Amino acid sequence: MTFDPDDKALRSRELVEESHWRYAVLFSVLIRPVLNAYSFAI
């Protein structure tokens, strides 16, 4: 088994992008009711 730093960096970068995507979805799901409540408050 050879150690390829580029491959490891690529894999970690994909993992980071995947987690960012998950956080973006979670954030949009959480913020939508807040925005709806805020628009109703106005």
N, C-alpha and C positions, 0 to 999 in steps of 0.2 A: 504493500500500500504506500503510494507516494504522497507526499505532502505538497499540495499546490496552493500557495497563499492566494493566488488570483481566484481560484475556484472557491476558496473559503470566503473571501471578500465578496464575491458575487452572490454566494448563498446567503450571507448575512445581510447584504443589501436587499435581496429579494424578501427576506424575512422582515426587514424594517419597513419596506414598502407595503407588505401585506398587513402588518400591524397598523400602519398609518391609515390604510384603507378601512380596516375594522374600526378604528377610532373615529374616522370621518363618518361612517355609517351610524355608529353608536351616538355620536354627537348630533347628527341630523335627526335621529329618532328622538333623542331627549329634548332637543331645542324646539322641535315643531309644536308640541303642546304649549310650551312656554310662549312662543310667538303667537299662537292662536289666542291664548288667554290675554296676552298683552294687547292684541288688536281688538279683542272684545271689550277690554277695560277702557280703551279709547272710545 
